[in-house]
């Protein structure tokens, strides 16, 4: 890849050339592209000067006429990689490593779209093997320029911004490489841009399909096509930090631990076409997409109705020419300055709580959603909203007060846990720990690692997976956290694999509660928890494999505004817990109702506390054995709004 900042400087030179400013072109080249290094200076005349002279000739000549075609822009932008590849060869030479510089236009063959070229893989495959294998056979290290290709007429083409990563994946695919290494300036794939979010941290591993969704949704660490090729050939990708060799990297591979993230993308435009012919007509959408394709514009999010078709593009791709063509056969509405938010994770579209949370946040902030898209892969929920959408601001003093009030409502025998899926911002988590919560509930290896990084000990972490795979259960056991199992099949596997281990079980009492159907997590239609009629089978498995049952868990749903269903659930759980020896805790979940508007009444937690106190006294073994009662209050009680 080009040295950091060089591509931007070349683009600045292009701007001066296009505006007919030859003097500025010369001064920018001299100021920004000459390297102050004694070793390099000695080689300047023979190595770098010919490249710089060629760049100056093209840029200066173009600036005299002020007319730049895409073909010329591609030629100028390619100089960044040509210079950096020469630097690498010189660095290897200084280390006595024999290397040879290969300009990638000799091997990467493309179409004639000069700035966003598509690769001709058949031709590339032949040329790459022919040229690079000769070098390998002589034990020479090839140093290949990224980003650059060549069309059938011999013209320079570019693979798009970030194309050097893509070049690496092309070569890896052709040469059947074992892995791809991307060396960047940050610690691998992070939860957020560290330049914006100070507490962002790195994933040690990430699923290829999730990373692919992130890349195509706007995450800038890796070129989207890099991941696409890696997925196709099942080649693991490692992302390292050039400036932090102690960082072990992020491994992107198939069947990596589940992780969730949000990718935000600004500067989008949505276009809506209305035409009554859509109702009974055929081919309207095809006509629109063909027109957009003719302008070489990728469509991102799209949606249809009986009389309209809406799609989004990057604002930089929008033009009055496109608008004029579309207006020739439909009424067109254009909305600029919209933001795209992508919620990404394994099977995230099936997570009702996340879906409900997205809409609840939008409702609370009076945020208009223009378009919603749910990916066919099940790994991406995308919404388009105004860029001016307000942000959450958390007041730590209010946060402390919320925790204090919740603890005050229940007696000292109760423990407060926080479900990380509600908000996994490290600052929020650390603030809650400082406020005095007793532990956290996690649902993935990623969240287990996060909890530990935020200072929670293994015995303060409850792992409640849903439809877990074996890796997740094994990982939780290895980390020595409290494993809370919610199905007979998972319990059977865990018992066989981890004979004699401690375990908690999540129970479905046969009924649930919640603000609406989609967020009720108990009852016949719920996938959460071991059904109450299966308890005898579960206890037999536990006994046969010598597991130590230390906890019981139940969660009715989100949006509990009264104790109508809460009371019988508590009675059921306490009655069961009263019969189990060596039990340590009973987790009653959370989901208490939330004030969405100032006019809404606050839920009275003391009513829930009275129910707990009543049944705790009813079953004497609970008191005798000092069984702790755990609550997971809804995060909106804890986060200032």
C-alpha positions as CSV (number, residue, x, y, z in Angstrom):
1,X,0.0,0.0,0.0
2,X,1.0,3.6,-0.3
3,X,2.8,5.3,2.6
4,X,0.2,6.9,5.0
5,X,-1.2,10.1,3.6
6,X,0.5,9.9,0.2
7,X,-2.7,9.0,-1.7
8,X,-4.5,12.0,-0.2
9,X,-1.5,14.2,-1.3
10,X,-1.7,12.8,-4.9
11,X,-5.5,13.6,-4.9
12,X,-4.6,17.1,-3.9
13,X,-2.1,17.3,-6.8
14,X,-4.9,16.1,-9.1
15,X,-7.2,18.9,-7.8
16,X,-4.5,21.5,-8.6
17,X,-3.9,20.0,-12.1
18,X,-7.7,20.0,-12.9
19,X,-7.9,23.6,-11.9
20,X,-5.0,24.5,-14.2
21,X,-2.4,25.5,-11.5
22,X,1.0,24.1,-12.7
23,X,3.1,26.0,-10.2
24,X,1.1,24.5,-7.3
25,X,1.4,21.0,-8.8
26,X,5.2,21.3,-8.9
27,X,5.5,22.7,-5.4
28,X,3.2,20.0,-3.9
29,X,5.3,17.3,-5.5
30,X,8.6,18.7,-4.2
31,X,7.1,19.4,-0.7
32,X,5.2,16.2,-0.1
33,X,6.9,13.4,-2.0
34,X,10.6,13.9,-1.4
35,X,11.9,11.8,1.4
36,X,14.4,13.2,4.0
37,X,16.5,10.1,4.6
38,X,20.3,9.9,4.1
39,X,20.2,6.4,2.8
40,X,17.4,7.2,0.4
41,X,19.1,10.4,-0.7
42,X,22.1,8.5,-1.8
43,X,19.9,6.4,-4.1
44,X,17.6,9.2,-5.2
45,X,19.2,9.8,-8.6
46,X,19.1,6.2,-9.7
47,X,15.9,4.9,-8.0
48,X,13.3,7.5,-7.0
49,X,14.1,10.4,-9.3
50,X,12.8,8.7,-12.5
51,X,9.5,7.9,-10.8
52,X,9.0,11.4,-9.5
53,X,10.0,12.9,-12.8
54,X,7.4,10.8,-14.6
55,X,4.7,11.9,-12.0
56,X,5.7,15.5,-12.5
57,X,5.5,15.3,-16.3
58,X,2.0,13.8,-16.3
59,X,0.7,16.2,-13.6
60,X,2.3,19.3,-14.9
61,X,1.3,18.6,-18.5
62,X,-2.3,18.0,-17.5
63,X,-2.4,21.2,-15.4
64,X,-1.5,23.2,-18.4
65,X,-4.7,22.2,-20.2
66,X,-6.7,21.7,-17.0
67,X,-8.5,18.6,-18.4
68,X,-8.2,15.4,-16.4
69,X,-9.8,12.2,-17.5
70,X,-10.3,9.2,-15.2
71,X,-7.5,7.5,-17.1
72,X,-5.1,10.2,-16.1
73,X,-6.3,10.3,-12.5
74,X,-5.7,6.5,-12.3
75,X,-2.1,7.0,-13.6
76,X,-1.4,9.7,-11.0
77,X,-2.9,7.9,-8.0
78,X,-0.9,4.7,-8.9
79,X,2.4,6.5,-8.0
80,X,1.8,6.1,-4.2
81,X,2.2,2.3,-4.4
82,X,5.0,2.5,-6.9
83,X,7.1,4.6,-4.5
84,X,6.2,2.6,-1.3
85,X,7.1,-0.7,-3.1
86,X,10.5,0.7,-4.0
87,X,11.0,1.7,-0.3
88,X,10.1,-1.9,0.8
89,X,12.6,-3.4,-1.6
90,X,15.3,-1.0,-0.3
91,X,14.4,-1.9,3.3
92,X,14.7,-5.7,2.5
93,X,17.9,-5.1,0.7
94,X,19.3,-3.4,3.8
95,X,18.4,-6.6,5.8
96,X,20.1,-8.8,3.2
97,X,16.8,-10.2,2.0
98,X,16.8,-10.8,-1.8
99,X,13.6,-9.3,-3.3
100,X,12.2,-8.0,-6.5
101,X,9.7,-5.3,-7.2
102,X,6.7,-6.3,-9.3
103,X,4.3,-3.7,-10.5
104,X,0.9,-5.3,-10.1
105,X,-0.4,-4.1,-13.5
106,X,1.8,-6.8,-14.9
107,X,-0.3,-9.5,-13.2
108,X,-3.7,-7.9,-12.2
109,X,-5.9,-7.7,-15.3
110,X,-9.1,-5.7,-15.2
111,X,-11.8,-4.0,-17.3
112,X,-11.5,-0.4,-18.4
113,X,-13.3,1.2,-15.4
114,X,-10.2,3.2,-14.5
115,X,-11.1,4.2,-10.9
116,X,-13.1,1.2,-9.7
117,X,-12.0,-1.6,-11.9
118,X,-13.3,-5.2,-11.9
119,X,-10.8,-8.0,-12.0
120,X,-10.6,-10.5,-14.8
121,X,-9.7,-13.5,-12.7
122,X,-9.0,-15.9,-15.5
123,X,-6.4,-13.6,-17.1
124,X,-5.1,-12.6,-13.6
125,X,-4.7,-16.2,-12.6
126,X,-2.6,-17.0,-15.7
127,X,-0.3,-13.9,-15.5
128,X,0.2,-14.2,-11.7
129,X,1.3,-17.8,-11.8
130,X,3.5,-17.2,-14.8
131,X,5.4,-14.2,-13.3
132,X,5.4,-14.9,-9.5
133,X,6.2,-18.6,-9.6
134,X,9.4,-17.9,-11.5
135,X,10.5,-15.5,-8.7
136,X,9.6,-18.0,-6.0
137,X,11.6,-20.7,-7.6
138,X,14.7,-18.5,-7.2
139,X,14.0,-17.9,-3.5
140,X,13.4,-14.2,-4.2
141,X,10.7,-12.3,-2.2
142,X,8.3,-10.5,-4.6
143,X,7.2,-7.0,-3.5
144,X,4.0,-6.3,-5.4
145,X,2.3,-2.9,-5.7
146,X,-1.2,-3.0,-4.4
147,X,-4.2,-1.1,-5.7
148,X,-3.2,-1.1,-9.4
149,X,-4.3,-3.2,-12.4
150,X,-4.2,-2.9,-16.2
151,X,-7.0,-3.2,-18.8
152,X,-6.7,-5.0,-22.1
153,X,-5.4,-1.9,-23.9
154,X,-2.5,-1.5,-21.4
155,X,-4.0,1.4,-19.5
156,X,-3.5,1.7,-15.7
157,X,-6.6,1.0,-13.6
158,X,-7.3,1.2,-9.9
159,X,-9.2,-1.3,-7.7
160,X,-10.8,1.4,-5.5
161,X,-9.8,2.9,-2.1
162,X,-8.3,0.2,0.1
163,X,-7.5,-1.9,-3.0
164,X,-4.1,-3.0,-1.7
165,X,-5.8,-5.4,0.7
166,X,-7.9,-6.6,-2.2
167,X,-4.7,-7.2,-4.2
168,X,-3.4,-9.4,-1.4
169,X,-6.5,-11.5,-1.4
170,X,-6.4,-11.9,-5.2
171,X,-2.8,-13.2,-5.0
172,X,-3.7,-15.4,-2.0
173,X,-6.6,-16.9,-4.0
174,X,-4.5,-17.5,-7.1
175,X,-1.5,-18.9,-5.3
176,X,-3.7,-21.1,-2.8
177,X,-2.2,-19.3,0.2
178,X,-2.7,-20.6,3.7
179,X,-3.6,-17.2,5.1
180,X,-3.8,-13.4,4.4
181,X,-2.1,-10.9,6.6
182,X,-3.2,-7.3,6.6
183,X,-0.9,-4.8,8.4
184,X,-2.7,-1.6,9.3
185,X,-2.4,1.3,11.8
186,X,-4.8,0.0,14.5
187,X,-5.1,-3.1,16.6
188,X,-7.0,-5.3,14.2
189,X,-10.8,-5.2,14.0
190,X,-12.1,-3.1,16.8
191,X,-15.6,-2.5,18.3
192,X,-15.5,1.1,17.0
193,X,-13.1,3.6,15.4
194,X,-10.5,4.3,18.1
195,X,-10.0,7.8,16.9
196,X,-13.6,8.5,17.9
197,X,-14.3,6.0,20.7
198,X,-11.4,6.0,23.2
199,X,-12.6,2.8,24.9
200,X,-12.9,0.8,21.7
201,X,-11.2,-2.6,22.0
202,X,-10.2,-5.4,19.6
203,X,-11.7,-8.7,18.8
204,X,-9.3,-11.6,18.9
205,X,-11.3,-13.5,16.4
206,X,-14.3,-12.8,14.1
207,X,-16.6,-14.8,11.9
208,X,-15.9,-14.2,8.1
209,X,-19.6,-13.7,7.3
210,X,-20.0,-11.1,10.1
211,X,-16.8,-9.3,8.9
212,X,-18.1,-9.4,5.4
213,X,-21.3,-7.7,6.5
214,X,-19.2,-5.1,8.4
215,X,-17.0,-4.4,5.4
216,X,-19.8,-4.0,2.9
217,X,-21.7,-1.8,5.5
218,X,-18.9,0.7,5.7
219,X,-16.3,-0.5,8.1
220,X,-13.0,0.8,6.6
221,X,-10.4,-1.5,8.1
222,X,-10.6,-4.0,5.3
223,X,-11.7,-3.7,1.6
224,X,-15.1,-5.6,1.2
225,X,-13.9,-7.6,-1.7
226,X,-10.9,-8.8,0.3
227,X,-13.3,-10.6,2.7
228,X,-15.5,-11.8,-0.2
229,X,-12.6,-13.7,-1.7
230,X,-11.4,-15.0,1.6
231,X,-14.9,-16.4,2.3
232,X,-15.1,-18.0,-1.1
233,X,-11.7,-19.8,-0.7
234,X,-12.0,-20.2,3.1
235,X,-8.6,-18.5,3.6
236,X,-8.2,-17.0,7.2
237,X,-7.4,-13.3,7.3
238,X,-5.2,-11.9,10.1
239,X,-5.3,-8.1,10.8
240,X,-2.2,-6.8,12.7
241,X,-1.0,-3.4,13.8
242,X,2.2,-2.3,12.1
243,X,3.2,-0.1,15.0
244,X,2.3,-2.5,17.9
245,X,4.0,-5.8,17.4
246,X,2.8,-7.0,20.9
247,X,-0.8,-7.1,19.6
248,X,-1.6,-10.7,18.6
249,X,-4.0,-9.6,15.8
250,X,-7.6,-10.3,14.9
251,X,-8.2,-13.6,13.2
252,X,-11.1,-13.6,10.7
253,X,-12.2,-17.2,9.9
254,X,-15.2,-19.4,9.6
255,X,-17.0,-20.5,12.8
256,X,-15.3,-17.9,15.0
257,X,-17.1,-16.9,18.3
258,X,-20.2,-14.9,17.9
259,X,-19.8,-11.1,18.1
260,X,-22.0,-8.1,17.5
261,X,-21.1,-4.6,16.3
262,X,-22.6,-1.4,14.9
263,X,-21.3,0.2,11.7
264,X,-22.3,3.8,11.0
265,X,-22.0,5.4,7.6
266,X,-22.7,9.1,6.8
267,X,-23.1,10.9,3.6
268,X,-25.9,8.8,2.1
269,X,-28.7,9.8,-0.2
270,X,-32.1,8.0,-0.5
271,X,-34.1,8.2,-3.7
272,X,-37.8,7.3,-3.8
273,X,-39.6,6.8,-7.1
274,X,-43.4,6.8,-7.2
275,X,-45.4,5.4,-10.1
276,X,-48.8,3.8,-10.0
277,X,-47.7,1.4,-12.8
278,X,-45.8,-0.5,-10.2
279,X,-49.0,-2.1,-8.9
280,X,-49.8,-4.3,-11.8
281,X,-46.7,-3.7,-14.0
282,X,-43.6,-5.8,-14.5
283,X,-40.1,-4.6,-14.9
284,X,-40.2,-1.2,-13.1
285,X,-37.6,-2.0,-10.5
286,X,-35.5,-3.7,-13.2
287,X,-35.6,-0.5,-15.3
288,X,-34.5,1.6,-12.3
289,X,-31.6,-0.6,-11.4
290,X,-30.4,-0.9,-15.0
291,X,-30.3,3.0,-15.2
292,X,-28.3,3.2,-11.9
293,X,-26.0,0.5,-13.1
294,X,-25.3,2.4,-16.4
295,X,-24.0,5.2,-14.2
296,X,-21.8,2.7,-12.4
297,X,-23.5,3.4,-9.0
298,X,-23.9,0.6,-6.5
299,X,-27.3,0.5,-4.8
300,X,-27.1,-0.1,-1.1
301,X,-30.4,-0.4,0.8
302,X,-33.7,-0.8,-1.0
303,X,-37.4,-1.3,-0.3
304,X,-40.6,-1.5,-2.3
305,X,-44.3,-0.8,-1.8
306,X,-47.3,-1.0,-4.0
307,X,-46.5,2.3,-5.7
308,X,-43.0,3.2,-4.8
309,X,-39.4,2.0,-4.9
310,X,-36.8,3.4,-2.6
311,X,-33.0,2.9,-2.7
312,X,-29.9,4.4,-1.1
313,X,-26.6,5.4,-2.7
314,X,-23.5,7.3,-1.5
315,X,-24.1,11.0,-1.8
316,X,-20.9,11.4,-3.9
317,X,-22.5,9.2,-6.6
318,X,-25.7,11.2,-6.8
319,X,-26.0,13.6,-9.8
320,X,-28.6,15.9,-11.5
321,X,-28.1,13.8,-14.6
322,X,-29.3,10.7,-12.8
323,X,-32.2,12.6,-11.3
324,X,-33.3,13.9,-14.7
325,X,-33.4,10.4,-16.2
326,X,-35.4,9.0,-13.3
327,X,-37.8,11.9,-13.4
328,X,-38.6,11.0,-17.1
329,X,-40.8,8.1,-15.9
330,X,-41.6,8.6,-12.2
331,X,-42.1,11.2,-9.5
332,X,-38.8,11.3,-7.6
333,X,-38.1,12.4,-4.0
334,X,-34.5,12.8,-2.9
335,X,-33.3,13.0,0.7
336,X,-29.7,13.9,1.3
337,X,-27.6,13.8,4.5
338,X,-29.0,10.5,5.9
339,X,-27.0,8.1,8.0
340,X,-26.9,4.3,7.7
341,X,-26.7,2.3,10.9
342,X,-26.0,-1.4,10.5
343,X,-26.4,-3.8,13.5
344,X,-24.3,-6.8,12.7
345,X,-23.9,-10.2,14.3
346,X,-24.5,-13.9,13.9
347,X,-28.2,-14.4,13.3
348,X,-28.9,-11.0,14.7
349,X,-32.2,-10.7,12.8
350,X,-33.6,-13.5,14.9
351,X,-32.8,-11.6,18.2
352,X,-36.2,-10.1,19.2
353,X,-34.7,-8.1,22.0
354,X,-32.3,-6.3,19.8
355,X,-35.0,-5.6,17.2
356,X,-37.3,-4.3,20.0
357,X,-34.4,-2.3,21.4
358,X,-33.7,-0.6,18.0
359,X,-37.3,0.6,17.6
360,X,-37.6,1.6,21.3
361,X,-34.5,3.8,21.0
362,X,-35.8,5.4,17.9
363,X,-39.2,6.0,19.5
364,X,-37.6,7.5,22.6
365,X,-35.6,9.9,20.5
366,X,-38.4,10.7,18.1
367,X,-36.1,9.4,15.3
368,X,-37.6,9.0,11.9
369,X,-36.6,5.7,10.1
370,X,-36.7,6.2,6.3
371,X,-35.8,2.6,5.3
372,X,-35.3,-0.7,7.1
373,X,-33.5,-3.7,5.6
374,X,-33.0,-7.2,7.1
375,X,-30.4,-9.2,5.4
376,X,-31.1,-12.6,3.9
377,X,-28.0,-13.9,5.7
378,X,-29.7,-13.1,9.0
379,X,-26.5,-11.2,10.1
380,X,-27.5,-7.6,9.4
381,X,-30.3,-5.2,10.4
382,X,-29.9,-1.8,8.6
383,X,-31.9,1.4,9.2
384,X,-31.5,4.7,7.5
385,X,-32.1,7.8,9.6
386,X,-31.3,11.5,9.6
387,X,-27.6,12.4,10.3
388,X,-28.9,14.9,12.8
389,X,-30.3,12.1,15.0
390,X,-29.5,12.9,18.7
391,X,-27.0,10.7,20.6
392,X,-27.2,9.1,24.1
393,X,-25.5,11.1,26.9
394,X,-24.9,9.1,30.1
395,X,-24.6,11.1,33.3
396,X,-22.6,9.0,35.8
397,X,-24.2,10.6,38.8
398,X,-27.7,9.6,37.5
399,X,-26.3,6.2,36.7
400,X,-25.2,5.7,40.3
401,X,-28.5,7.0,41.6
402,X,-30.4,4.5,39.4
403,X,-28.4,1.6,40.8
404,X,-28.8,2.8,44.3
405,X,-32.6,3.1,44.0
406,X,-32.9,-0.4,42.6
407,X,-30.8,-1.8,45.4
408,X,-32.8,0.1,47.9
409,X,-36.0,-1.5,46.6
410,X,-34.7,-5.0,47.4
411,X,-33.1,-6.3,50.6
412,X,-29.4,-7.0,51.0
413,X,-29.8,-10.7,50.1
414,X,-30.5,-9.7,46.5
415,X,-27.7,-9.3,43.9
416,X,-27.9,-6.9,40.9
417,X,-26.5,-8.2,37.6
418,X,-26.3,-6.3,34.3
419,X,-27.1,-7.9,30.9
420,X,-24.2,-6.8,28.6
421,X,-26.4,-7.2,25.5
422,X,-28.3,-4.2,26.6
423,X,-25.3,-1.9,26.1
424,X,-21.7,-3.2,25.8
425,X,-20.0,0.3,25.9
426,X,-17.0,-0.4,28.2
427,X,-17.4,3.0,30.0
428,X,-21.0,2.2,30.8
429,X,-20.0,-1.3,32.1
430,X,-17.1,0.1,34.2
431,X,-19.4,2.8,35.6
432,X,-22.0,0.3,36.6
433,X,-19.2,-1.8,38.4
434,X,-18.1,1.4,40.2
435,X,-21.8,2.0,41.1
436,X,-21.8,-1.3,42.9
437,X,-23.5,-3.9,40.8
438,X,-22.6,-7.5,41.8
439,X,-22.1,-9.1,38.4
440,X,-23.0,-9.3,34.7
441,X,-24.9,-11.7,32.4
442,X,-23.2,-12.5,29.1
443,X,-24.4,-14.3,26.0
444,X,-21.2,-14.9,24.0
445,X,-17.5,-15.4,24.3
446,X,-17.0,-11.8,23.2
447,X,-19.1,-10.6,26.1
448,X,-17.2,-12.9,28.6
449,X,-13.9,-11.3,27.4
450,X,-15.4,-7.9,27.7
451,X,-16.7,-8.5,31.2
452,X,-13.2,-9.6,32.3
453,X,-11.6,-6.6,30.6
454,X,-14.0,-4.4,32.6
455,X,-12.8,-5.9,35.9
456,X,-15.4,-8.6,36.7
457,X,-14.1,-11.9,38.1
458,X,-15.1,-15.3,36.7
459,X,-17.5,-15.9,39.6
460,X,-19.3,-12.6,38.8
461,X,-20.0,-13.6,35.2
462,X,-23.1,-15.5,34.2
463,X,-23.0,-17.0,30.7
464,X,-26.6,-17.6,29.4
465,X,-26.2,-18.7,25.8
466,X,-29.2,-19.2,23.5
467,X,-28.9,-22.1,21.0
468,X,-25.2,-22.3,21.8
469,X,-22.8,-24.2,19.8
470,X,-20.3,-26.5,21.5
471,X,-17.5,-24.1,21.1
472,X,-19.3,-21.4,23.2
473,X,-20.1,-23.9,26.0
474,X,-16.6,-25.1,26.1
475,X,-15.2,-21.6,26.1
476,X,-17.4,-20.6,29.0
477,X,-16.3,-23.6,31.0
478,X,-12.6,-22.9,30.2
479,X,-13.1,-19.3,31.4
480,X,-14.5,-20.7,34.7
481,X,-17.6,-18.5,34.6
482,X,-21.0,-19.6,35.8
483,X,-22.6,-21.5,32.9
484,X,-26.4,-21.2,32.6
485,X,-27.9,-23.7,30.2
486,X,-31.3,-23.3,28.5
487,X,-32.0,-26.6,26.7
488,X,-31.9,-30.3,27.2
489,X,-29.6,-30.9,24.2
490,X,-27.1,-28.3,25.5
491,X,-27.2,-29.8,29.0
492,X,-26.6,-33.3,27.7
493,X,-23.6,-32.2,25.7
494,X,-22.2,-30.1,28.6
495,X,-22.7,-32.9,31.1
496,X,-20.9,-35.4,28.9
497,X,-18.0,-33.1,28.1
498,X,-17.6,-31.4,31.5
499,X,-18.6,-34.2,34.0
500,X,-18.6,-32.9,37.6
501,X,-18.7,-29.2,36.7
502,X,-20.9,-26.6,38.3
503,X,-23.9,-25.5,36.3
504,X,-27.1,-23.3,36.4
505,X,-30.2,-24.0,34.3
506,X,-32.6,-21.6,32.7
507,X,-36.2,-22.6,33.2
508,X,-39.4,-21.8,31.1
509,X,-42.2,-21.9,33.7
510,X,-44.8,-22.3,30.9
511,X,-45.9,-18.7,30.8
512,X,-44.3,-15.3,30.2
513,X,-45.0,-11.6,30.3
514,X,-44.0,-8.4,28.5
515,X,-45.0,-5.3,26.7
516,X,-45.8,-7.1,23.5
517,X,-45.7,-10.6,22.1
518,X,-42.3,-10.4,20.4
519,X,-40.4,-9.7,23.7
520,X,-42.1,-12.3,25.8
521,X,-39.5,-15.0,26.6
522,X,-41.6,-17.6,28.5
523,X,-44.5,-19.9,27.4
524,X,-45.1,-22.6,24.9
525,X,-43.9,-20.5,21.9
526,X,-40.7,-19.4,23.5
527,X,-37.3,-20.9,22.6
528,X,-35.8,-19.7,25.8
529,X,-35.2,-22.1,28.7
530,X,-35.8,-25.7,29.6
531,X,-39.6,-26.2,29.7
532,X,-41.0,-26.9,33.2
533,X,-42.3,-30.3,32.1
534,X,-38.7,-31.3,31.2
535,X,-37.3,-30.6,34.7
536,X,-37.3,-34.2,35.8
537,X,-35.2,-35.1,32.7
538,X,-32.8,-32.2,33.3
539,X,-32.3,-33.2,37.0
540,X,-31.7,-36.8,36.0
541,X,-28.9,-35.7,33.5
542,X,-27.4,-33.5,36.2
543,X,-27.4,-36.4,38.7
544,X,-26.1,-39.0,36.3
545,X,-23.1,-36.9,35.2
546,X,-22.4,-35.7,38.7
547,X,-23.0,-32.0,37.8
548,X,-23.3,-29.6,40.7
549,X,-26.5,-27.5,40.3
550,X,-25.7,-24.2,41.8
551,X,-28.3,-21.9,40.2
552,X,-31.8,-21.6,38.7
553,X,-32.7,-18.8,36.2
554,X,-35.9,-17.5,34.7
555,X,-36.8,-14.5,32.6
556,X,-40.5,-13.8,31.7
557,X,-39.8,-11.0,29.2
558,X,-39.4,-7.3,28.9
559,X,-41.9,-4.7,30.0
560,X,-43.3,-6.0,33.3
561,X,-45.5,-3.3,34.8
562,X,-47.2,-5.3,37.5
563,X,-46.7,-8.5,39.5
564,X,-49.6,-10.5,37.9
565,X,-47.3,-13.1,36.2
566,X,-44.2,-12.2,38.2
567,X,-45.7,-13.6,41.5
568,X,-46.5,-17.1,40.2
569,X,-43.1,-17.3,38.5
570,X,-41.4,-16.4,41.8
571,X,-43.5,-19.0,43.7
572,X,-42.6,-21.7,41.1
573,X,-38.9,-20.9,41.1
574,X,-38.6,-20.7,45.0
575,X,-40.6,-23.9,45.4
576,X,-38.2,-25.7,43.1
577,X,-35.2,-24.1,44.7
578,X,-36.4,-25.1,48.1
579,X,-36.0,-28.8,47.1
580,X,-32.4,-28.6,45.7
581,X,-29.4,-29.1,47.9
582,X,-26.3,-26.9,47.6
583,X,-28.1,-24.3,45.5
584,X,-26.4,-20.9,45.7
585,X,-28.7,-18.5,43.8
586,X,-32.0,-18.1,42.0
587,X,-32.0,-15.5,39.1
588,X,-35.4,-14.0,38.5
589,X,-34.3,-12.1,35.4
590,X,-35.3,-8.5,34.8
591,X,-37.5,-6.7,32.2
592,X,-39.2,-4.3,34.6
593,X,-41.3,-1.7,32.7
594,X,-39.7,1.6,31.6
595,X,-41.0,5.2,31.4
596,X,-40.8,6.1,27.8
597,X,-42.3,9.5,28.2
598,X,-42.3,12.0,31.1
599,X,-46.1,11.5,31.4
600,X,-45.6,7.7,32.0
601,X,-45.7,6.5,35.6
602,X,-42.6,5.0,37.1
603,X,-42.9,1.3,37.8
604,X,-43.0,0.7,41.6
605,X,-40.2,-1.8,42.3
606,X,-41.3,-2.1,45.9
607,X,-44.3,-4.2,44.7
608,X,-41.9,-6.7,43.1
609,X,-39.8,-6.7,46.2
610,X,-42.8,-7.5,48.4
611,X,-43.6,-10.5,46.2
612,X,-40.0,-11.8,46.5
613,X,-40.0,-11.2,50.3
614,X,-43.3,-13.1,50.7
615,X,-42.2,-16.2,48.9
616,X,-38.7,-16.2,50.3
617,X,-40.2,-16.4,53.8
618,X,-42.6,-19.1,52.6
619,X,-39.8,-21.6,51.6
620,X,-37.6,-22.0,54.7
621,X,-34.7,-23.8,53.0
622,X,-34.0,-20.6,51.0
623,X,-33.3,-18.7,54.2
624,X,-31.6,-21.6,55.9
625,X,-29.2,-22.1,53.0
626,X,-28.8,-18.3,52.4
627,X,-29.8,-18.6,48.8
628,X,-29.0,-15.4,46.9
629,X,-31.7,-13.8,44.7
630,X,-30.4,-12.3,41.5
631,X,-32.1,-9.5,39.4
632,X,-31.1,-8.2,36.0
633,X,-33.0,-4.9,35.9
634,X,-33.7,-3.4,32.5
635,X,-30.8,-1.2,31.3
636,X,-33.0,1.8,30.9
637,X,-33.2,2.0,34.6
638,X,-29.5,2.4,34.7
639,X,-28.7,4.6,31.8
640,X,-29.5,8.2,32.0
641,X,-31.6,9.4,29.0
